Amino acid sequence: MPDRPNILFILTDQQRWDTLDCYGSPIWPGLTPHLDRLAAEGVRFNHCFTPQPLGGPARACLQTGLYPTQTGCHLNDRALPPDCATIAGILGEAGYETAYVGKWHLATDPADNHHTRPIPPQRRGGYRDHWMAADMFELTSHGYEGYFYDTDGQRIDWEGYRVVRTVDFGIDYLRGYARRGPEKPFFLFLSILEPHQQNDLDRFIGPIGSKEHHRAFRTPGDLDGLEGDWQSQMPDYLGCCGSIDATVGELREALEAMGLADNTVIVFTSDHGCHFRTRNSGYKCSAHEASIRVPLILHGPNFQGGDVYDELVCLLDLPPTLLRAAGLDVPAAMAGSPLQHLADGGEQWRQDVLIQISMSQVGRAVRTPRWKYAVRAPEESFTWFDPPAAVSGYVEVLLYDLHTDPHERNNLVRDPALADARRELAAILRRRLAAIGERIEITPAPAAAGSGE
């Protein structure tokens, strides 16, 4: 068995952090026993954020360790550049067997649509050894049937609940790996579509019975009193999350049965959260906590003991973390930092995270332990096809004091008493953006009484 750890990366789509019991005040107590156990035995990060609350851009971050604007994947339907260094490519060159199962969302660009077509090897982000995926899984499947394409580009049809079947394909890969008596460690990226809504039906699809079973949910404070569609959609959303939890239990049982558990690092997280159309007409693409905050649990060699970290971490920290876990050097170009530094205590950790926002707007935001500060480009100042660096003029739109207003109900951006705080946050934001090639001007919000947004 290889000395270097195996890596199992489990990514869900649009899953709120407060669907997990271990984060406290869950929407449905008792929904996630397997993930709670994973956290109790591993390491949990209380404040993890996506760099971009939109599927394609967030996935590009996870594969490259770069901000979406650095790869050109700042919108959906932007393919990863073929010459872009990826974690799969780096691990593969270092002797890992690389495998991908599930939703990809990084093969299509405006000139070449792979939404429902086989994804050619050069558009697979360096995953060379095993492939069972679809680019836009929402278009090749529904809740109880669908199809993937395999390594050879052959269509593989399946039936059964989508979460379960996706994970089944991941377990099938692990069984084959174990049977071969491998000499290489594996890196399996398992990308589950749920709890993302089914786009063509415009609703979430939980296991049959979810609407009845989860109808008496706890309303999160950030949704309470706002319109949106959480009242009707939350039961199925929770059903999706419960199914995900059950399959995490099945994955761990499979690893144990195959003798792979002790030497496998497991990562569990999501690409972004969900605000149920309370902040804009969609489910994400805003600077609010419900959009940008995600669960993050690591388990396995050097990630054990139930430690909990309150520092601000980011999905961009995961590629460096995995490379360090594999004993590899981290490319200087990567924007994040290995999470092992938190345990080592040898490096001062960041005090803010940068968020880029697209689709609903061209926006930028910074999140500190106390503040949420966001700016937006006026729509008349850009086109969606402009390169991000070409958008330079922004206006202040959001300021929340998270110490007194954790549910972000009182927008203080026009409060004259907080002008100094806004100037300091604007300076942080400009500095963070300049480091990745964006130089912006920010127009202050006019002084007036604050109002909710």
N, C-alpha and C positions, 0 to 999 in steps of 0.2 A: 504494500500500500504506500502511496506517495507520502513523503514527509511534509511537504507543503500542504496547507489546508485546502480542501475543496471549498467552493463558494456557491451558495444557493441564494440568489437574489429574488425575492418575491415582491413584485410591484402590483399594487391595485390602482384603480383609476377613479379619482374623484371621491376618495374616502376621507371623511372628517376624522380628526384626531379623537373627538369625544364619542366616537362609536366604540372605543375600547374602554373596558371597565378600569384598566390600570391607570388611566389618566384622570380618574375621579369624575364624579357627577356625570355618569354616562347617560346617553339618551335612553338606553334600554339596559338596565342592570342585568348582568348575567349573560350578556350576548356573546362574550368573547373569552371563554375559559382557556382555550388553547393559546391564544395570544397573550393572555395575562400570565400564564405559566411560562411562556417564552420570555416575557419581560422579567418575571421574578427570578428566573435562572440565568438570564443574560444581562443586558444593559439597555436601559430606556432613556431616551432623550425627550425632555419635557417640552422643549421649544425648538422644533425643527420646522423649517420653512422651505417652500419651493422658490426657486429663483424666478419662475414664470408660471402663473396659475392658468396654464393652457397645455393640453396634452402633448402635442408635437414638440414645442419648445422645451418643456420640462424633460421629456425623454431624451432630447438631444443633449441636455445638460448631464444627464446620468450616464450617457454613453461616452461623452468626451471630457467632462470636467470643465467645460467652458460655458460662459454665458451664451444665451441664444443669439445675441447680436454678434458674437464672435465667430459663430459658425454659419450665419445666414439663416438659421432655423428659428427666426423670431416670430413666425406665424405657422399655423398648420399648413400642410401641403408644401413643405420645404424639405427636400431630401438632404440627408447628411452628405456633405462633400466627400467624394471617394478618396481624397487624399488626407482626410481628417484622421488624426490619431484617435483611437478608441480604446476603451478598457479591454474589449474582446481581442482587438488586434495586438495590444501589448501583452496580455496574458497568453494569447496563443503563441506569440513569438517566444515567450519565456517557457513554453512547454506545457501549457494548460490545454485540455480539451474544452472547446467552447461550444455551447449549445444555447439555443433560443427557442422558447415555446410561448405562443400567445400573440397578443397585439403588438405590432411593430410601429406603425404610424410615422416612419421616417424614410420611406422609399419614393414617395410621390412629390413631384414638383410641378409648376404650372405647365411645363412642356411635355411631361411624361407621367401619365396617371397609372399607378399600380394599386389603386384602392382594392380592386377585386381580382387582380391578376397575380400570377406568380411573381415573386420578387427575385430578380436576378442576383447571383452571388455578389456582384460588385456593389449592390445596394443593401447588403445585410450587415453593415457596420463591423465587419471583421469576424462574425460568427461563422466558422468554417466547417465544423465537424458534425453538427446536428441542427436541423432547422424544421420547425413545425409551426407555421405562423401565417398571419394575414396582415396586410398593411392597415386597412380600415376594417377591423374585426366587426364593427357595428354593421357593416354592409355585407359581410359574408356569413352572418349568423343572426339568430334571434335567441330568445331565452332558452329554447329547448331543441334547437337544431342549427347546423351550420357546417362550414368547411374551412379547413386550413390547406396550405400547400407545404409539401415536405421538402427535404433537402434537394431532391431531383426536380422540384417544380411540379410534382404530381398532386392533383387535388385529392384530399382525404376528407370524405364526408363523415359526419357523426351525428348522433342523437343523444339526448339527455340534457340535464340542466347545465348551462354553459360554464359556470364556475367549476363544477365537478369534472366535466369533461376536459376542460383546459388543464386542470391539475392532473387528471388521469394521464394525459399525454406527457406531462412532466415526470410522473412516476414511472411511466413506461421507459422513458429515456434512462432514468436512474437504474432501473432493473437491468436494462441492456448493458449499461456501464459496469455494474457490479458483476454480471455474468462474464464479461470479457476479462476479468482479473486485471484491471488496468494498471499501466505503469505511469500514467499521467494523472494529476489531479484534475477535477472538472470545475468548470465555471458554467453554471446553468442560470440563465436569466429567465424567470417565469413571470410573464406579463398577463395579468388577469383583467378582463374588461370591466367587470363589476367593481363598485356599484354604479358606474356610469349609466346614464339613461339610454334606452334604445331610441336612437335618433328618429327613425322613420315612424315610430309609434308615439314619440314625444312623452315617454313615461319610463319609469324604472320597472324592471321585471325581477321580482324576488321569486323564490321557490313558491310553488302552489300553496296557498293558505296564508301567505305573508300578510295580506291585508287584514285578515281577521286576527291572526295571532299577535301582530304588533300594533294594533290600533290604539292601545292605551299607553303610548310612549310619553316620556318626559320631554317637554318642549325646551330646547336650548334657549338661553337668555338672549342670544343674538337674533333669534327668529321671533321670539314672543312679541305679539302685537303688530308684526309686519305682515304684509299680504303674501306675496310669493305663492308657491304651491306645496309648501311643506306639509300642510294639513292632510292633503290627499296622497302625497307621494312618499312620505316618510315610512309608512309601514313596509312597502316593498323595498325601499332603500335599506332598511334595517334587515329585511330578509336576505338581501344580497350579502350584507356584512356578516350575518350569522353563518351563511354558507361558506364564505371565505374563511372564517375562523375554523369551521369543521375541517376544511381541507388542509389548513395548516397543521392540524392534529394528525391528519392522514399522512402528510409529507414527513412529519417527524417520526411517525411509526414506521414508515417505509425506510427511512434512513437507519433507524435502529435495527430493523430486520436484516438490512443489507450490510451491517457492520460499518456504516459510513458516518454515523452520527458524531462520534467523538472528534473527528477530524474535519468537520464541516462548519464553516462560518455561515450563519443564516442572517440575511438582512430582510427586514419587513418594513415597507413604507408605501407611500402613495404619491402620485405625480402632483396632485393638488387637492384642495378640499371642495366644499359645496355649500353655497348659500341659498339654494332653492329659490332663485329669482327674487330675492328680497333686496338685492343691491343693484341689479341691472336686469336685463331681460333674459339672461342666461343663468348658468349655475356657478360660474367662476369668473375669471377675468376682472377681478377687482382687487384692491389693496387690503381688503378686510381680512381679519383673522380666519373667517370661515373659508375664504378662498386660498389663503397662502399657508396656513398651518396644517401640518400633516403628522401622522404618527411615525415614529422611527424606533425600531428595536433591533439590536444586534445580539447574536448569540453564537457561542462557539469558542474556539481557542482564543484566549486573551480578551474575551467578551463574556465574562461570567461573574456571578456573585450577586446579581440583583442591584447593581449600582444604578443610581438615577442622577442625571445631569440636567441642571437648569440653564446652562449657558445657551446662547443663541447659536444654533447650528443650521446647516443648509444642505439641500440635496447635493450641491456641488462638492461637499466634503466627502461624499461616498466614493467617487472614483479614487482619490488619493488614499482613502482608508483601505480599500480593497487591494490596491497595489502594495501598500505597506504590509498588509496582512500576508500577501504572497511573497514578501521579502524582496520586493522590487523598488527601484528608485521612482520617485514621483516626478514626472516632467514639470519643469519650472513654469510652463505655460498654464498649467491647471490652476483654476481660480480658488479652489477650496484648500482645506488643510486636513491632514489625517486626524480622525477623531481619537486615535491613540494618544495624541498630544494632551487631551484632557486628563486621561489617566496618568500620563507621565508627569504632568505638572511642570514640564520644563519650558512651556511657551505661554506667553500671555495670550489669552483667547480674545477674539473680536468682541466688540460691544455693539455691533449693529450688523444688519444684513440688508443687502440690496435686492430690490424686486423690480423686474421689468414686466410691463403689462401690455398686451396687445389684444386684438380682435374687438373688444368693446371700446377701445381707446388706444392711443399711444400714451402710455403713462410710465412714470418712474416713482419709486417709493423707497423709503428706508424705515426699518423697524429697529428700535432700540429697546432696552429693557422697560423703558417707561413710555416712549412715544411711538406713534405711527404717523408718518408725514408723507404726503403724496402730492405729486404734481401731474399735470396733464397738458398735452399739446392741443391747442385749439384746432378743431377739425379742418378749418379753412387753410391751415398752415402746412399741410402735407397731403400726400396721397399714400395709400396703403402699400404701394410698390416702391416707395422711396427707400433707399438704404437707411437703416436706423440712425446712423451718424448724421444724416442730412436733416434730421429733425432736431432743431436746436432751441426753439422757444417754447417754454412751458409756463403754466400758471399754477399757483398753489390751489389745491382743491380739498385736501383733507388734513386734519390734525386731531388726533385722539390722544387723550391722557389715559393710558391703559391701566395705570394704578387706580384711578377713580372710576374709570369707565371701561371695564374689560370687554363689554359687549358692543362697544363702539356705537353708541346711540346719540352722542352729543359732539357734533363736529365743531371744534374750536378754532378753525382756521382763520376766522375773521375777528377773533378776540384780540383787541389791542394790547391787553396785558401780557400776551404771549408772543409779542413781536420778536423779542430776543431769542426765545426758544426756537421760533421758526427760522431765524437767521442762522442759528447754530446748526439746525437740522439741514437747512439748505446747503450749508458749507460741507457737511458730511456727505450729502447726496452728490454734490458736484465732484467732490474728491473721489468717491467710489466710482463714479461714471468715467472720470478722466483716466482712471487706472485701466479701463478696458476700451479706451478710445472714443468716448463720447464726451463732448464739451457742450454744456448747455447753459442757457440763460433762464433765470426763473423770475417771473413777475409776481411780486407779493400779492396776496389776496387783499382787497380793500378792507379797511377796518370797519367792523360792524358787529352787531350782536351775533353770537354763535347760533347755529341751528343744526338740527339733526340731518344726516344724509345717509 
